[in-house]
Amino acid sequence: MKLRIHSGLAFLLCAVLTVPCFGGAIVDRVVANVNGKVVLQSDWEQELAFEALLNARPADSFTSDERNAALDRLVDRELLREQVRPSEAAPADQVAARVTEVRKLHPTAATEEGWRTVLQQRGLTQSSLEKRLGEEIQLMKMVEARLRPSIQIDQHAVETYYHDELLPQLKQKGAPEVALPEVFGRIKDLLAEQRLNQLLSGWLASLRSASYIQTLPSTAGDQNR
């Protein structure tokens, strides 16, 4: 999704801040403004580091388009935070389960030393990962609580998917057919997830259209570290 560029507060997006890092200093630019909340270059880079970890890919492998998409997701997350700020932290067991899932994506993370290396290669720590995953869990809970009650998947929708989508896919793969009752629940869950994603996309589009969003075009994708 493209971000809208506004002329006001241009000075804010030209700000250059110096922040401490590893005993020295790095230049940290403002790369976006979302209803008065700034997104820094360091926020953008950390988002890319998380996405690299969650997708089991090197931190320096993102294309300019992928970097821009990550910045879009940062903006979207800030818009959602304005609407559904969690009142409490995510349950520790749920965060731990997500960390375990992430570790399984990295064969070298079987040992604690290997896991630390995986995190360090992306400039992350165990605590920063847990914080990020906890925020993600809570945000999605709030989003689901708002959107899922409006989702209704009837029998006709499930049957249509079964005949028009699932059976042709199985036939193409040369796999045996399965009876509708065996997969009814899974198809219903799949359609509900698809509908949830559609509602979320529509909600985000509405929030963007009603929000004040600025980005610096010159910074979008100008680094490929």
Secondary structure, 3 states (H helix, E strand, C coil): CCCCCCCCCHHHHCCEEEEEECCEEEEEEEEEEECCEEEEHHHHHHHHHHHHHHCCCCCCCCCHHHHHHHHHHHHHHHHHHHHCCCCCCCCHHHHHHHHHHHHHCCHHHHCHHHHHHHHHHCCCCHHHHHHHHHHHHHHHHHHHHHHHHHCCCCHHHHHHHHHHHHHHHHHHHCCCCCCHHHHHHHHHHHHHHHHHHHHHHHHHHHHHHCCCEEECHHHCCCCCC
